[in-house]
C-alpha cells in the first residue's frame, strides 16, 4: 500500500498544472551566504559594545589615560616646582569661577574676622570677598566668617591659577595628579604585563607537559602562595628601596601565580581535544602546539583576568604609599598624593578629593571593563561572578 | 583526617620558619645600625648597646641568638625606637586585641547585611533592585577601604560631628564604641559587597536547579521553597569565602588604622617601618604571616567539615 493508493481520489483531484517537474540535469546547491562571516574578535566586539556600562568604563579609562599623558603639560607648572609663598592654594579655574557655581572659584573661608574691617581694602584688596556668613558677637565685637577669593586676596593674577589647587609646598596639584596617575598606571600595567608573560610561560609548560613537571612546578607555586602578599611586598620594597622599579618587582614576585594556574587549567581543558591530536599526528612540534594551537583558545580568560588585575596593582601601589614605602619625593603617584592629602584632610580637603576621585574612577572602570570583557569573551558566564 | 591536619601543621611551621628567616635577614642586612640613626647617643653607649644585642657579630651568629631567644625564652627582642627597651612581644600583646576587635566586628557585621543584599538581588533578579545592588557591589568592591575611611572621617567625623574624628584611646563604654564606628564601617564595605555578590550568584543558580522544581511541585510556596531549600544550599559554600576575607580585611585595616590613629597593629607596622625599629618589624611581619597561614589552614580543613563529600588528604 502506498501513499498514492491510499489517497488516490484526493491526489487525482489536483489539477495537473499545479505540479512541477524536478529537472534532473539542473545542479542543486545551497543559497550563497548573503552576510559576511563574523570572526571571533568581531563577535566579541559586537557583544562588548552592547554592554553600555563597560563601554562607558572603557571611555573613562581612555580619558584618564589621555590626561595622564598630556595633563602635566597642559599648564605652566612643573610637577616638582615649589612656590613657598603659595602653599595650600584652593582650586580655581577662571572660566568656571565666572559662572558663580561656588566651585573652582578659589574660595577660602577665613574664620572669625572682625565685621568692621571687611570694608577695609588694605585687609581685603581687589574686592576679593565672595561671601560673608555666620555673624556672631564675641566679647562685644561683631565677628563673621569671610569667604574670599584667595587668589585676589594674595594679589595673584588670573592666568597663574592652580586649577586643582596647590599642596603644602606650593606644587600644582593638577600637574602632580596626572603625573601621579601616569606613574600609577605605568606601575600597574607593567607589573600586570610581566605577570601575564611569566604566568603564561609557566602555566603552559606545567599544563602542556603534565605529570612530574606539572607536579614540581605546582609545588613551587604552592610554596610561593603560602607567603602572605602584604609581607612579601613590604619586605621586598624595604630591601630594594622605594623606586618605581622595585615596586613593580614587588608586585611581580607572587602575583603571577593565579595567571599561571588559570592557564594551566586551560591547557588541561584543551590538550585532550581532537584538533590537538590531529595537529600532533601531523607532526606539529610542541612549541607550535602550545603557542599556535592551544594558547589562542585561552586568550579570553587571559585578557579578562589581566584587566581585573590592574586595579589590584593600583591598590597595592597606593597601599605602599600609605605605609611609607611609596615613590620618593619629588616623584609622585596617586597613592603618594592620597597619603599626603590625608595629613591635611580637615583643613584642605581638596587635596584628597581629586586623587580620590581619579583612583575610584580608575578602579570602578577597570572592574566594569573587565566584567564586560569576560561576558563578551564567554557569554555562558554572563551574570555569574 | 588527624594525619592530614598534622601534615598541614608541620608545613605551616616550616613556612613560618622560612618567613622568620627571610624577614630577619632582610631587615638586618639593611644599611645602618639600629643605634646609629638616633644621633644623640655617644659612641661608647652605642658600642655597649651593640655588644649587648650582639649587633657587632656576624649575621649568622645574630640569627642563631635570635632563634635561641625565641625558642627557649619566648623573647622576640626589644623595641629600639617606638617604645625603647620594651619587649616586642609585650608591645604586640597590647596592640593585637584592638585590631582583632575592629576587624572581627566589621567582618561579622558585614555578613548579615551582605546576605540580605545578595538574597534580595537574587530573588528580584533582572529588576531595578537587582541592578542597583549589583552596581553598589561593583562600587564597594572597587573603591579601596582607605578612600571610604577618608570620606567617612571628613563627612561624619568633621562636617556633621556625629562620630569622633579619630579613635579615642581613653574613652570607655559606649564612647569607645562610638569612636570605633567609622573605621569599622570603612572596613565593612568590601566584605558586604563580596558576600552579596557571591550569594546572588550562588542563590540564582540554586533557584534554577531541579530540586527547587521538585519542592515547588510538591506544593511548597515560593517563600518556603526559597528559604528551606534554596537558601540552605547556597549557604554551604559561603563559609569558604568568609574566612579568607579575614586576611583581606586585615590588609585594609593596616591603612585604615593609621587614618583613624587606632593604636593597633596597622599603625604599629607603619611606624616601625618608618622609624626602622627592626625587631618590631620582624615580629609584626611574622604576626601577619601567622594570621594568613592559619586562615588558609582553616579554609582547607573546613571544606571537609562543611561539605563531607570533600575528602581530606585522600589519594584520589
Interface residues (C-beta under 8 A of the other chain):
Chain A: X223 X226 X227 X228 X229 X230 X231 X234 X235 X238 X239 X311 X315 X318 X319 X322 X323 X324 X325 X338 X342 X345 X346 X349 X352 X356 X359 X360 X363 X364 X366 X367 X368 X371 X383 X384 X385
Chain B: X11 X15 X19 X22 X23 X26 X27 X29 X30 X138 X139 X141 X142 X143 X144 X146 X147 X150 X151 X153 X154 X158 X165 X197 X198 X200 X201 X204 X205 X247 X251 X254 X255 X258 X259 X269 X270 X273 X274 X281 X285 X288 X289 X291 X292 X293 X296
